Amino acid sequence: MKKIEVAYPFEAARGALGGRQKLLYNDRNNPAFDAPIGRQYAKNYRTQMVAAKRASDGLNYFMIKKKSATLITVASLKRMAVLGGTGSMIGIILTSISLGGVRDKLEQSWQWEMENVPSQAGKTFRKFLTDKLYQMLDVKNAAAEFYTAGPVYQVLNPWFIQAGPDPSDTDIIVINVPSDILVKFWQQLGTNSNGDTPIYFAVDGAKGIAVSGMKFEDLIAVSTPYETRFNNLGLTIVGDGVGDSYVKKGNSWLKLNTNYIIDTDVIGADTKYVTTAVAPA
């Protein structure tokens, strides 16, 4: 520990004095969210001076920090996912500026709840949204409720596999988060009404999402724009005219080892499927 002097008008200096760093972890140089479970040391950390102030006597001092570590746990990944998912939804809401659109409806709820719900008094619009959406994603509810003097708006959970709303139901709000964000946080946030475990699978290296026990026909059997988000790889089912129905991606057929994939096959967790241009015999 070495002393430092702080000149007027500053009474103390705290924190890293070399600026913020975008830290990357493990051999693949991933951000913290994509790093393996366990204590991980940043691969690109630059040595810098860190200033501090001792509470007991007010002494200002500095240290030279040569490395930075973070502890990645299942719980920390869940927190990061909930925060990231919430932030993505709020970003979409705040840019919805059409008259009578999503933002207008939720601002009506914010104003009404601030006046009529004591726990909401004094909150900014962003804080109001954050609290409701964070809670929904954290406990994996199907929707978050936003009250007004009239309708109760239901904001659907993008990571909850459920039937799409009736287009005429203006009280249900769908937030179409980008597909890459949906997939990124799927393992932490994904669920359905049965509480099945969220899983990943791959087709030619591209990551798909599902829940445990789900068949390909269940994933593909979508009928509304809202539901199609879960079939993010655009898989389809094609009959052979005899009795079997095969799974395709684009113009190619899915295979696992030597077997062609049919609609009633259960999607395997972390299973790596491939495609072939050769049709099943």
C-alpha positions in Angstrom: 0.0 0.0 0.0 1.3 3.5 -0.9 0.0 6.8 0.1 -1.4 9.4 -2.3 -2.1 13.1 -1.9 -5.4 14.5 -3.1 -5.5 18.2 -4.0 -8.4 20.6 -3.6 -11.2 20.5 -4.5 -11.1 16.7 -4.1 -11.1 15.1 -0.7 -10.7 11.5 -1.8 -10.0 9.3 -4.9 -11.6 5.9 -5.2 -11.7 3.3 -7.9 -9.6 2.3 -10.9 -7.6 5.3 -12.3 -7.0 3.8 -15.7 -10.6 3.8 -17.0 -13.1 1.0 -17.6 -12.1 -2.1 -19.3 -14.2 -4.5 -21.3 -13.0 -7.8 -19.8 -13.0 -11.1 -21.6 -12.6 -14.5 -20.0 -11.3 -18.1 -20.8 -9.5 -19.2 -24.0 -12.3 -18.1 -26.2 -12.2 -14.5 -24.9 -15.9 -14.6 -23.9 -17.7 -11.9 -21.9 -18.5 -12.9 -18.3 -22.0 -14.3 -19.2 -20.4 -16.8 -21.7 -17.6 -17.9 -19.4 -17.6 -21.3 -17.8 -18.8 -21.9 -14.3 -16.2 -21.2 -11.6 -13.6 -18.5 -10.8 -12.5 -17.0 -14.1 -9.6 -14.5 -14.6 -9.8 -11.9 -17.3 -7.5 -12.6 -20.2 -7.2 -9.0 -21.4 -6.9 -7.1 -18.1 -4.4 -4.2 -18.2 -2.5 -3.5 -15.0 -3.8 -0.3 -13.4 -3.7 1.8 -10.3 -6.7 1.6 -7.9 -7.2 4.3 -5.4 -9.0 3.9 -2.0 -9.7 5.7 1.2 -9.4 4.0 4.6 -12.5 4.6 6.7 -10.8 4.5 10.1 -8.4 7.5 9.6 -9.3 8.9 6.2 -6.0 7.9 4.7 -5.9 8.0 0.9 -3.8 5.2 -0.7 -3.4 3.3 -3.9 -2.6 -0.3 -5.0 -1.4 -1.7 -8.3 -3.9 -4.3 -9.5 -2.4 -6.8 -11.9 -5.4 -9.2 -12.5 -9.1 -9.3 -12.3 -11.3 -12.3 -11.4 -15.0 -13.0 -11.4 -16.9 -16.0 -9.9 -19.4 -17.4 -12.4 -22.2 -19.4 -10.7 -25.6 -20.7 -11.8 -27.1 -17.9 -9.6 -25.0 -15.2 -11.1 -25.8 -16.3 -14.6 -29.5 -16.2 -13.7 -29.2 -12.6 -12.4 -27.3 -11.5 -15.6 -29.9 -13.1 -17.8 -32.8 -11.5 -15.9 -31.2 -8.1 -16.1 -30.3 -8.6 -19.8 -33.8 -9.8 -20.7 -35.4 -7.0 -18.8 -33.2 -4.4 -20.4 -33.9 -5.7 -23.9 -37.7 -5.6 -23.3 -37.5 -2.0 -21.9 -35.4 -0.9 -24.8 -38.1 -2.1 -27.2 -40.9 -0.5 -25.1 -39.2 2.9 -24.9 -38.8 3.1 -28.7 -42.4 2.2 -29.3 -43.7 5.7 -30.1 -46.8 5.1 -32.2 -50.0 6.6 -30.9 -51.9 4.0 -28.9 -48.9 1.7 -29.1 -47.1 -0.3 -26.4 -45.4 2.6 -24.7 -48.6 4.7 -24.6 -50.5 1.8 -22.9 -47.8 1.2 -20.3 -47.4 4.9 -19.6 -51.1 5.0 -18.8 -50.6 2.1 -16.4 -47.6 3.9 -14.8 -49.5 7.1 -14.2 -52.5 5.3 -12.8 -50.5 3.0 -10.5 -48.4 5.9 -9.2 -51.6 7.6 -8.1 -53.5 4.5 -6.8 -50.9 2.0 -5.7 -48.8 3.2 -2.8 -45.7 1.0 -3.6 -45.5 2.6 -7.1 -45.6 6.2 -5.9 -42.6 8.3 -7.1 -41.1 5.7 -9.5 -39.8 6.8 -12.9 -41.3 5.1 -15.9 -38.1 3.0 -16.4 -38.1 1.9 -12.7 -41.8 1.0 -12.9 -41.1 -1.2 -16.0 -38.0 -2.7 -14.5 -39.6 -3.8 -11.3 -42.5 -5.5 -13.1 -40.6 -7.1 -15.9 -37.7 -8.3 -13.7 -40.1 -10.0 -11.4 -41.9 -11.7 -14.3 -38.6 -13.1 -15.8 -37.1 -14.0 -12.4 -40.0 -16.2 -11.3 -40.8 -17.3 -14.9 -44.4 -16.0 -14.9 -46.3 -16.2 -18.2 -47.1 -12.5 -18.1 -46.8 -9.3 -16.1 -49.9 -7.3 -15.2 -50.2 -3.5 -15.7 -53.2 -1.9 -14.2 -55.2 1.1 -15.4 -58.6 2.6 -14.6 -59.9 0.4 -17.4 -58.1 -2.6 -18.9 -55.4 -4.7 -17.3 -52.6 -5.0 -19.8 -50.8 -8.3 -19.9 -47.2 -8.1 -21.1 -46.3 -11.7 -22.2 -43.0 -13.2 -21.2 -41.0 -13.7 -24.4 -39.2 -16.7 -22.8 -42.4 -18.5 -21.9 -43.7 -21.0 -24.5 -47.4 -20.2 -24.8 -50.1 -19.8 -27.4 -50.0 -16.5 -29.2 -52.7 -14.0 -28.4 -55.8 -13.4 -30.5 -54.9 -10.4 -32.7 -58.1 -8.7 -31.7 -57.2 -8.8 -28.0 -55.7 -5.3 -27.5 -55.1 -5.9 -23.7 -52.3 -8.4 -24.4 -48.9 -7.0 -25.3 -46.2 -8.9 -27.1 -42.6 -7.7 -26.9 -40.7 -9.2 -29.8 -37.1 -9.4 -28.4 -34.5 -10.1 -31.0 -33.9 -13.8 -31.7 -30.2 -13.6 -30.6 -31.3 -12.3 -27.2 -34.0 -14.9 -26.9 -31.5 -17.7 -27.6 -28.7 -16.2 -25.4 -30.8 -16.2 -22.2 -32.9 -19.3 -23.0 -31.1 -21.7 -20.6 -31.8 -19.3 -17.6 -35.2 -17.9 -18.6 -36.9 -20.4 -20.9 -39.9 -22.3 -19.6 -43.5 -23.4 -20.4 -46.7 -24.1 -18.5 -45.3 -27.4 -17.3 -42.1 -25.9 -16.0 -40.1 -28.2 -18.3 -36.3 -27.6 -18.4 -35.0 -25.3 -21.2 -32.6 -27.0 -23.5 -30.4 -26.2 -26.5 -29.7 -28.3 -29.6 -27.8 -27.5 -32.8 -28.3 -27.9 -36.5 -25.1 -27.6 -38.5 -23.7 -25.6 -35.6 -26.6 -23.1 -35.3 -28.2 -23.1 -31.9 -31.9 -24.0 -31.5 -34.1 -23.8 -28.4 -36.7 -26.1 -26.9 -37.7 -27.7 -23.6 -37.1 -31.2 -22.3 -39.4 -33.8 -23.8 -40.4 -31.6 -26.7 -40.9 -33.3 -30.1 -39.9 -31.6 -33.3 -43.6 -31.5 -34.3 -44.4 -29.6 -31.1 -41.7 -27.0 -31.8 -42.7 -26.6 -35.4 -46.5 -26.6 -34.9 -46.8 -22.9 -34.7 -49.7 -20.9 -36.0 -49.1 -17.3 -34.9 -46.2 -14.8 -35.4 -45.7 -14.8 -31.6 -45.1 -18.6 -31.4 -42.8 -18.8 -34.4 -40.0 -17.1 -32.4 -39.3 -20.5 -30.7 -38.7 -22.2 -34.0 -35.8 -19.9 -34.5 -34.0 -22.2 -37.0 -37.0 -22.2 -39.3 -37.5 -26.0 -39.3 -40.4 -27.5 -41.3 -42.0 -30.9 -41.7 -42.4 -32.5 -45.1 -44.3 -35.8 -45.7 -42.9 -38.4 -48.1 -46.3 -39.3 -49.4 -46.2 -42.8 -47.8 -46.5 -42.2 -44.1 -43.4 -40.7 -42.7 -43.0 -37.0 -42.1 -39.4 -35.7 -42.1 -37.9 -32.6 -40.5 -36.2 -30.2 -42.9 -34.2 -27.0 -42.6 -34.5 -25.1 -45.8 -34.1 -27.6 -48.6 -32.1 -30.1 -46.6 -33.1 -33.0 -44.3 -32.1 -33.3 -40.7 -30.0 -36.3 -39.6 -28.5 -37.7 -36.4 -25.7 -40.1 -37.3 -27.3 -42.3 -40.0 -30.9 -41.6 -39.1 -33.2 -39.1 -40.7 -35.2 -37.1 -38.2 -39.0 -37.4 -38.2 -41.6 -35.2 -36.7 -42.3 -37.4 -33.7 -38.6 -37.6 -32.6 -37.9 -36.0 -29.2 -35.4 -33.1 -29.4 -32.2 -34.2 -27.6 -30.6 -31.7 -25.2 -27.2 -30.5 -26.5 -27.7 -32.9 -29.5 -25.8 -31.9 -32.7 -27.9 -32.5 -35.8 -26.6 -32.2 -39.3 -28.4 -31.6 -42.6 -28.0 -33.4 -45.9 -29.2 -32.6 -49.4 -29.8 -36.4 -50.0 -33.5 -37.2 -49.5 -34.5 -40.2 -47.4 -34.9 -43.4 -49.5 
